[in-house]
Amino acid sequence: MSGRAQSRPNYEEMNFNLDNITRENVKGLSPYSSARDEYVSDGSTMVFLDANENPFENGVNRYPDPQQRALKAILAEQKGIKEENILLGNGSDEVLDLLFRAFCEPKEDNIITLPPTYGMYKVLSGINLVENREVLLTDAFQPNVSAIKERIDGNTKLLFICSPNNPTGNSFSTRSIEDLLKSFTGLVVIDEAYIDFSLEESWTSKLAKYPNLIITQTLSKAYGMAGIRLGICLASAEIIAVINKIKPPYNVNQLTQERAIQRVSDEKSVQAEVATILEERAKLINTLETVSFVSKIYPTDANFILAKVDNATLRYNQLLKKGIVVRNRTTQPLCENTLRFTVGTSKENNIVITALKALSNEYGK
């Protein structure tokens, strides 16, 4: 949604100090200065002989803008923030990895994650030799705030909160997240990959209130751009400046930037597709409620539905034989015998509905 850029932050009194959690080796770094950083085109016709590029024009023979200025300008206007509050990455996974590399000292620091949740947080902690302290969600799939606080110590740098959560689909309590933002002296990373499918407001509106807030978003879900790999990091200008020190100079390629600009500029189409997905989600939920082997359908603010069944592995394989691939989440904490159904097109969902009804009649009783 479009909006005016926020004014300079007016943070509440907090004990957060960015310098205290930034890695010492990162503090003294200067970002690599590429040819396209040193000369930024103003649109004038120039002879570019500064970057050792192939001079024969084919649309991609020149290096892309390392700061993705045209794309950031559109996103900043839509989100009501400034360009200095945005960092773009090669998918959200690169953004998350940069956070580890900027703020977590290997073999010393730790992070906190809230299973069941997005698996890459744990993978990245292992890659970066950073301890991952897991605090299970409650049975209602909400953060256990008191348990989280008990696990925090002086070396806890990042707290990952996925809301709406993957794989459960629900949004987390605003009160719980605000409690953690106010009490935690590290960085709270709210992963909003599915925010466009939710009625909840994005935490982007709270950037000026909490200096330790980082939000990650993506073009992979609501925007239908998973193939171009474009992740978004929203944070204070100070946090973005630290991450920019270690960002590869050309991490977002020219084709990705061009396709992203086209897509985010067409807000009506995106909103129409989201509305259709929400309609199809409701239709699929209605069917799941009638399936005999489905015992529970969890609340969802995402483009998927988590359902508890009698035997997840059996039902997964039965659907597979009917040409339908869902996600078996039974190995995840608190998700025993659950299947995750992504909402497809109307045609795809009709196939799923037909298959579910057939299985319900054949095997469900």
N, C-alpha and C positions, 0 to 999 in steps of 0.2 A: 504494500500500500504506500502511496506517496505521502510525503509529509515534510515539514520544515526541518532543517538540520538543527540538532540540539546545540544550545549554547555551551560555553565552557562548563565542565563538571562542577557541581557543588556537592562534593561528597560529604556524607555523614561522618561524624567523628568515629574513626576506626583505627585499629592498631596495625592495619595493613601497610607494609612498606615494600614496594617493588624491588628496591635495591637489595633488600635482605634476602630475597628468594631467587634472585638472578644468579646464575652460575658465575663464578669469578672470572673464568676464562672468556665468557661471553661479554662481560662488562667492558673489557678492553678491546674488543673486536671492532674493526671498521668493515662495513659490508663491501663486498667486491663491487668496484665501480666499472660497469660495462660501458661500451661505446654509446649505447642508447641511454645510459644514465647521464653521461657527460653532455650530449647534445640531444635535446628534446625537440622534435620537429614541430614547427608552428603551422605546417601545411604548405610552406613555400617550396617551390621547385628547387631542389638542391642536388648537387653531385655528391653522393655518399661514398667516401673512400676511407672511412674511419674504422670499419669493423671487419675487414678482410673477408667480405661476403662475395659470393658469386654475383657478378653484375647483371646477369641475364634475367630479366623479369619473368617470373612464372607464378607470382602471387604469394610464394612462400620463400623466396630466396633471401629475404631480409630478416634479421632477428626481430622477434616480437617486442612490443613495449614491455620492459621488465616490471613496470608498476601498473600495467593494465588500466591506464588512466581513463580511457573512454568507458570501459565497463564499470569501473568504480564510480564514475560520475553518475551513471544511471542508478546503480544500486544505492548510492548515498541519498539520492533524491527520493527514491521509493521508500527507503527505510527511515528517513528523517534523521540521518546522522551525517557526519562529515567523512570525506574520503580518507582522512587520516585515521579514522576508526576502523578501516577495512584492510584486511590482508586476504589475498586470494591464493589458493593452492591447487596442486594437481590432485584434486579430490580432497575430501575432508580428512582422509588418512594422512596425507602429507602435513596438513595443518596440525593434526594431533601429534604427529611425530616431532614437528618443530617445537611444540610446547615442552615435550620431554627434553629435547636437546638444549633448549634455552634455560630451563628452570630446575631440572633434576640432575643432581650429581650422581653418576653411576656408583653403585655399591655403597652409597651413603643415604640417599634420600628415598622416600616412599610416596606412593599415591594411594588413594582410596577409591575403590569402585563398588558398585552396588548390584551384585548379581540377583536375578538374571538380568543381563544387560548386553550391550554391544560388545562382541568378543575382541575387537581390535585394541581396546584399552589394555587388556591383559597381554596381548601379543606384543604391543609396543613397549610395555613395561619390561618384558623379557628381553627384547632386542636391545633396549637401552640400559640393561642391568639395574633396573629400579624396582624395589620391592613393591608388590601389589597387595595391599591389605583389603581383603574382601569383607564387606559388611552386607549380609543378606537383607533384601527387602522384607517388609512384614508380610504376613499372609495376605494382606490386602494390596500387595505390590506397591507399598509406599516406603519412603526412606525411614529407617529406624534412627532418628536423629540422636537420641541419647547414646546408642551403640556406636554411631559414627564419631561422636565427640570423644568417646573413650579410646578410640583407636588413633586419634590424632596426637602427634608429638611434634617436637621441634624440627624434625626432618620431613614432615608431611608437606609436600609442595602443591599437589594437585588433587582435587576432588572432582570426579567425573559423574555428572548427573545427566542421564538421557531422558528427556521429557518432551513429547510423548516417548515412552520407553519401548525399546526393542529388546525382547520379543513380546512383551505383555500388552503393549498398545495404549496403556493408560497414561494420563498426565499426572505429575506429582503435585502434592499440596504446595500452594504458593507460600503458605505460612512456614512450612518445613524448610523450603529452599531459602527463604529470607532469614530464618533463624541461622542457617549454616553460613550464609553470606556475611552476616553480622559478627558471627563468633569465630570464624576460621580466618587465620592470618595468612593462609596460602591462597591459591587461585581456585575459584569455583568455575568449572567448565561445564556449561549447559549445552548439551548436544540437541539441537532443534531440527534434526533431519526431517521430522514429520510434522513440523509446526503448521504447515499450510493446510493440513487436514483437520486441525483442531479449532475449537471455538475459543480456546485459551489465548490470551495475548502473548506475543513474543516478549521475551525478557530484554529485547533490544531497547524497549522504552525505559529500562532501569539502568542503562549503562552510566548515566550521569549520577546515579545515586550510589553505586557500589564500585569502588576502584579495583576490586579483586574479581570482577565478573568478566568472564569470557564466554562468548556464544559462538557455536559453530553451526553453520547451515550448509545446504547443498543444493545443487541443481539436478541431482539424480532422481529425486522422488516426484514432487508435484510438477516440476518443470520438464520431466521426461528427458533429461539430458545425461543419463548415467554414462553413456558412451564417450562423452567429451571430457569427463573427469574435471569437474570444477567445484572446489570446496571454498567456503567462505568463513572467515574468522572476523568477529566483531568484538572490539574491546577498546579500552582507553588508548589514546594516541601514544602514551608512554609504553604500554605493553606491545602495541603494534611496532613501535620503533625497535624494541628489543628483538622481536621475532624477525624483523627485516634484516637485522645484522647477519643472521645465519641462513636466510632464505636463498636458495639457488637463484642466480640472476634471471634466468629465463624459464622459470618453473611452469608457467602457463603458456602453452604454445599459441601461435597465431590463429590456427584454425579453431581452437577452443574459444579464444577471445571473440572471434567473429560470430560463431554460432551462438555463444552466450549472449552477446549483444542483441542479436536478432530475437532470441527467445524472451529475454527479460523485458524487451521493449514491447512485446505483445502480451500485455497483462490480461486482456480480455480472453484470449485463447486459453491461457493458463487457468484462469478462474473458471472458465467453462468446463475444462477437463476435470478440475478438482470437484466441481459440483456434480459432474457425472459419476465420478468415482464414489462420492459420498452416497449417491442414490443407489449405486450398485452394491455398496457395502451394506446398506440397509436391507436390500433384497436378499443378499447372501446370508445375513444374520437371521432373517425370517425363515429361511430354509433350514439353517443349522438348528434352529429351535425345534424343528419337527423331526429331526433325525434321531432315531432310537438309541444309537450308540454314543451320542453327544450328551454329556452330563452337565456341562457348564460352558457358557460363552462369556468371556471376560470383556469388560467395558473397553472400548477402543476410541482413541482420538487420532488414529493413524490410517494408512491405506491398507491395513491388514487386520485380520481377526485371529485371536488365539482362542482355540476351543479345546476343552478337555474331553477325551474320549475313553472308551473302555480299554482299548489296546492300540496305542499310537503306532507301533511298528507294523502291526497287522493292517490297520486302516491305511497307513502310508503305502504299503505294498499293493493293497487292493486298488487304490487310486492310481498308482503307477501303471498297473496293468490296463487301466482304462485311459492311459495317455495323459494323466494329470499329475504334475509334479508340485507337491506342497512341501512344507518344511517340518520335519519331525523334531520337536524341541524337547523331547522327553529326557534327554541327558542333562538339560539345564536345571540349576537349582530351582525348586518350587514349581517346576513345570513338568512333573511326571505325567506321562500319557497325554501330552498336548500336541496339537498340530497347528501350524500357522498358515493361514490362507491369505495370500495376497489378493487384493481385489483386482480382477481383470476387466476386460471389455464386457459389454453386455453379451456378446456371442460366447466368449470364454466362460463367463459366469453361468450361462445357461447350460453349457456342457457340464460344468461342475455340479450344478443343481440336479441335473438329470442323473449323474453318476451317484451322488449322495443319496438320492431317493431310491435308486436301484439297490445300492448297498444296504440301505436301511431295511428294505423289504426282504433282501436275500439273507442277510447275516445278522441283522440287528436284534432279532427277537430271541 
